[in-house]
Amino acid sequence: MTGRRRTRTTPVPASSRSSRPVRATVLAACAVALCASLTAACGLVPGATGGSGDAPVTVMTWAPQDTDATNKPGMPAMALAYAKWVNAHGGINGRELKVLTCNDHNDSVGAAKCAKRAAAENVVAVVGSYSQFGDSFLAPLEGAGIPYIGGYGVTNDEFTGTMSYPVNGGQPALLAGLGRALAAGCGNVVLVRPDSIAGDQLPALLDSGLRAGGHADAGDQLAAEDATEYGDQAEQALRHATADPAREGCVVPALGDRTDTFMDSFRRVRANHPDVRTATVLGSVDQTVINATGGASGPYEGAYVTGWYPAASDPRWAPMRKVISEAAFDDDRIDPADAGVQTTWIAYTVLRAVLEKIGDGEVSADAVRRTLNDGLRVSTGGLTPTLSWPYAGRLAAVGFPRLVNADVTLQVVRGGRLVAAGQRVGDKKGVADMTPVLARAEVP
């Protein structure tokens, strides 16, 4: 995020916020899909020269690894396991699935290099990947005509680019869903978010959900996006959240990679305010972050988290678990509860559906893109709604033209694991479509 200003240390009432343009903000969090039949052949086909016959199908999956910030090693590991499993079951239409992986190193230069390598290798698609630098990787992909299928949803570009085919609702859906879920159970709600232009986009998304539930807008607590300690901000957020003694307050940190830093500070000052609930979204926290910060003894225990998919314990994940067990049982990089792993699974399911639709015809990046654009509908076995990508989806008017799946689920951290919360998100239990809520968001 860019455009940092001086950090304020007190929550800003909604009525006094400036009305900066609010566009789609997307951080996190990971899309997932289900192989319709584990005994059917699944796979992909090579780039510009791919066609009928037995030539391998070449794709790429990238994610940051071994960095000091966000790392998603499970995503390329899941892609390789999927290819291994597919090839052991005969490939796709008799073709081998070849997966290339790339480490974007969490920097813009690395992201651009991965995209340029994908073009040089003539891949037919980039599938199930994570990068925070959409402005660096999408342009090279678009120049080469390579579709980007099922990215993690961490950048605004993934919801606006015509060659992007997202499988989840990114942060817009997650924040709207979190607001809708908290409206019934929370007193004062405080959003702790980056003091930046991108951070300015977040309050309207959370508030859209709170308003849908008849709740007042959240307090707006600004924080430096690159701080190493958030004691003052945590204290101010707690003070505002507990201003109404009659109802339990809720603090919502949405600081991306720095959320765990905030939560470490929050845990130290929370002793003076025991009756406060925390809540956040995938992209700011997921199972890998929970594991790295102490699991059941860490700061996220008891926190509500909105996600895109059913909890990892849901039986609809059984096919993915079977593939992991058969092809990568000893690979500890692959956590079935990680949203990145789940997103990669769904993204490869989408690609499989595309290739099956193409059949024995020529398979190229152009063919993959045409098939996606021609109204293909992809079932994911209930992990997401049926997916398809019109040129402009129902949320185009509010800045999310490629956002086609606004479903959210509500989970809670219990015993160090993300599990189903067992409570309603708005009017539904388990899963809710945030499209109507986002459509009413106040976007200047």
N, C-alpha and C positions, 0 to 999 in steps of 0.2 A: 504493500500500500504506500501511496505517496501523498504529498501535499500536507505534511505535518504542520500543525500550528501549536501555540503554547497550550499546554495541558491545563484544563480547569480541574479543580479538586472537589467541586460540589456538583451534584446532579442538576441538570438543566431542565426545568419544567417544559413539557411538550409545547405549551403555548408560546414559549419564548424562543424556540428553535428557529434558525433561519431556514428558508425554504429553498435549499439547494436542490438541483435536479436529482431525482432518485432514479437510478437505473438498476438493472438486474445485478445483484451482488451474489457471487457464488463462491463458496469455500469448500468448502467441503462438502462432501461427503459423500460415494461410492457406489456403484450401481451393480446389480446382481442379476443373473438369469439362470434359468433352469433348462437343462437339456431335455427335450420332450421325451426322448427315449434313450436310456443309457446303452442300449444294445445297438442303436442305429449309428451309422458312421457319421462323424462330425469333423469338419475341417474347413480349409481355406485354399485359395488358389493364387498363383503368382501374379505379379503386377502386370506391366504393359504387355508382356509376351505370353502370359498364361492363356491356355485354351483347353480344348478337349484333349483327352489323352491322360497320361499318367505323370505329367510334370507336377512337381511339388507346388503347394500353395504357400506363398510367403507373406507374412504380416510382421508387424513390429509392436511390441509393448514396451513402454518406457516408464520410469519412475525414479525419484531420487533415492540413493542408497549411500550409506556411510558418510553422512553429512552431519553438521552440528544443529540442523533444524529438522524439519519434517522428513522422515524416511518411510518409504513404502516398499520394502523388499519383497513383501508377499505378493505384490501384483505381477511382476515379471516371473516370480517363482510359480504362481498359479497358472500363468500362461504356458510356461514350459511343461508343467504337469499335465495340463489339458492336452497339449500337443502329444505328449508321450502316451497318454491314455487313448487319444483318437487314433494314433498311428498303430497302436497295439490291437485296435479293433477294425483295422482295414482302411483307415483314412476316410477321406470324403470322396465319394464317387470313385474310389480306387486311388485317389491322389494322396500323397503324404502332406501333412501340415508342417510347415517350417516356420518357427517363431524366432525372430530376431529380438534381442533385448538391448536397451540403452539406458544409461544412467545420466539424467539431466543435471545432477549435482546441485539441484536447487539454485541454479542461476540461469540467467537469460541466454548467455552464450552456450551453455550446455544444452538448453532446450532447443535452440536453433540448430546446433550440431546434430542432435538426434533427428530432427525433422529433415535436414539435408541428407543425412545418411539413409533415411527411409526412402527418399526420392532416388538416391543413387542406387539403392538395392531393388528398385522397382517393386516395392511392396504394394499389395492391393488395398491395404488399409492399415491405419494405426488403431489398435484395439485395446480397450480396458487399461488406459494409461492415466498417470497423474503428473501434472506440472502446473506450477503457479504462474507460468509465463506464456499465456495464450497469445499475447501480441508478438512473441518471438517464434513460436512454433506453427501457428496457424497459417501465417502468410506463406512460408515455404511449402507447407502441405497443399494449400490452395493453388499455388503456382504449379505444382506437379499434378494437381487433380486427385489428390489422395484423400479419401474420407477419414474422418476422425470419429470412431464409433465408441460410445460408452466411456468417454473421459470421466474423471472423478467429479467433475462439476465444480472445480475450484476457481474458475475464472469466468468473468462476465462474457468473454468472447465465445465460450462454449455454448451460450444460449442466444447468440446472435449470428454466428457464422453459418453461412449456407452449406458448408461442407462438414458441419458438426452434427452428430446424431446422438444427443445425450439420452441416457436411460433413466435419469432421476431428476429431481427438481432443484438440486443444488441448495444453496443457502436460502434463497427466497422462500421455497416451500418449507424448509426446516424452521425458519424464524416465525413465519406465519402460523405454522402448526404448533410451535412452542407457545406462542402467545395465546392461541385458542385453548390449549390444554391448561395453561396457568390461570386463565381468566376466572375459572370457577373456584380454585383453591387458594389463591394468593391474595394477600392484602396489597401493600405497596410492592411494585415490581421495579427493579433497577437494572438497566442494561449497561454493562461495562464494555465499552468498545473503543477501537483505535481513534485517536484524534487525528484524523486524516480525511481526505476527500472520499476515499472508498468507505471509510468508517461512517461517514455522514449518511450513507445510503441505508444503513442497518435499522435505525429506529422506526422508519415507516413500515418496514416489513414486520417487525415484532408487533408494532402497534396495530397493524391491520388485523392480526389474530386476536389481540386483546379487545379491540373494539367489537369484533364479531361476537365475542362472548360477553359484551356489555360491561367491559372493564375500562378504567381510565388508562391513558397512555403511560408508558413506562418512564421513570426518571432516566435521564441521559447522563451517564458518568463517563467522562472522557479519560483516556489513559494513553501515555506514549506507547507507540507500537513496538519500540525496541528497548523498553526498559528491562532492567534486570531485577527489579523489586517493585512491588505494588502495595506496600503497607498502607500508605496514605489513602490510595484509591479504595482499597478494601475497607478501611475504616469508614470512609465517607459513604460508600455503598451500603454497608451494614447499618449505619446510622439512619439513612433514609428508609431502608427497607423495614426497619423496626419502629418507624414513627407512629404507626397505628398499632397500639398494643392489643387490640381486639382480634387481629387477624395475623397469621403467619406471613412474614414478608418473603420475597423471593429475589435472589440475586442471579443475574444471567450474564456471565462473562462470555464474550464473543470476540476474542483477541487472536484467533488463529493459533499460530505456533506459540504465542506467549500466554495462552490460556492456562497452561500448567504452571507457569511462573506466577501468574496472578493467584491461582488456587493455593500455591504454597504460602504466599503471603496471607491469603484469606484464612487459611487454617490456623495461622498463628494468632490472628486477632479475633477469630470467631468465638473464642471462649467467653467473651463478654456479651455475646448475642446468640445464645443457643437456639432460639426459636426462629431460625432462618433456613429456608430451603434453597439449595442451589439447583440450577438448571442450565443446560447449554445444548449445543447442536453438534452433530457430526461435522467434521471439518475443524472444529475447535477441540474436540476430543473424540477418540474412538477407542476400541479395545486395546490397540497397541499403546496408546498414551496411558490408559488406565493401568495396564501392566507395568509400564516403565515408571509410574509414579507411586507404586506401592500396592496396587490392587486393593484388596479389602481394607488395608490399613492406610490407604492413600486418601487424598483430599476429595476424591470424587465419590466415595462410598455414600450411597443414598441420593445421589443427584439424578434428576430427570434429564433425559437426553432424547431429542427427537431424531429419528433416523428415516431412511427411505424404504427399508425392507423389514420383513418379519425378524424377530429375534433369532439368533443363531440356533436356538434349541427347537425352532419350528420344524416339523417333519418335512416341509417343502424343500428344505435344504439337503435332504437325504441324498439325492443324486450327486450334488457337489461333494458331499462328504465321501461318497463312494469313490469318486474319481481321485480325491486326495488320498484316500486310504490305499487305493490300488497303484497310484502313480507317484506318490510323494509322501508316504507314511512317515518317513524319517526326516522330512524337511521341516525344521522348526520355524522357518520363515513364514510358513503358510498357516495362519490362524483362521479357521472358518468363521469366527466372530468378527473379523476385521472387515470394515466396510470396503476397503480397497480390494481385498480378495473377493468379496462378494460382487463388487462392481465388475471386476475382470471376468468372473463367471458369467454374468449376464451379458456383458459385451460380446463374449465369444459365442454365446447362444444366438445373439442377433446375427453375427456374421455367418454362423452355420445356416440360419434360416435364409440368408441372402444367397449363399452358395447353392443351397438346395433348390431355390427358386431359379437360379441360373441354369442348373442342371449340367448337361454336357456341352453347353455353349462356351464361347470364349469367356474366360475369367480375367478381368483386368480391373484396375482402379476405376476406370470409366464405367464398366459393367456393374460393379458393386454400387457405385453411386447412383446409376440410373435405376437399378432395382430398388434401392431405398427410396428414391424419389417418386417411383411409380405406384405408390400406395401400398407397399408391402406392410402386412400386419404380422407382428411377431408375438406369439404367446410365450410366456415365461413360467408357465405352470403355477401361476398365482403369486409369484414373488413380486410382480409389478402388474399393473393393468396391461392389457394388450397394447403394444407399442407400434406407433407409426409416426411418420414425420412429414406432415404437409409443409408447403413452402412457408406458411406463417400460421402458427398455432393460435389457440384461443386467447393466449396472453400476449399477443403481439402488441396490442394497444398500450400495455403497461411496460413495454421494453423487454419482453421475454419471448421473442418469436419462435425460438426453437425449444421452449420448455413444454414438453408434451406429457410429462408425468409429474403431477404435483402431489402424489400420495405421500403421506407421512405416517410413521408409527411412533408411539411413545414408549420409551424404554426407561429402565431405572438401573442404577448400579447396585447390585446386591452381591455380597460376598466377592467383590472384585470383578464381577462379570456383568455385562449388559444383558438384561433379561426383560421380557415383556412387562410393562408396568401394570397391566390389568385394569386400566381405567380409561375413560373416554377421552378422545381428542375431539372436542366439540360434541356433535350429536352421534358420533359413532364410537364403537368400542374396537380398539386394536388398530384401525387404519382409517384415515380420512383424506379426502381429496381437497386440497387447498386452492383449487382453481377459482371457485367463486369468491373466496376471501381475497386472494391476490388481485382478482379483477376489480375489486372495490378499493384497492389500496390507493392512497392519495398521491398520485404521481403527477407533479406539476408539468 
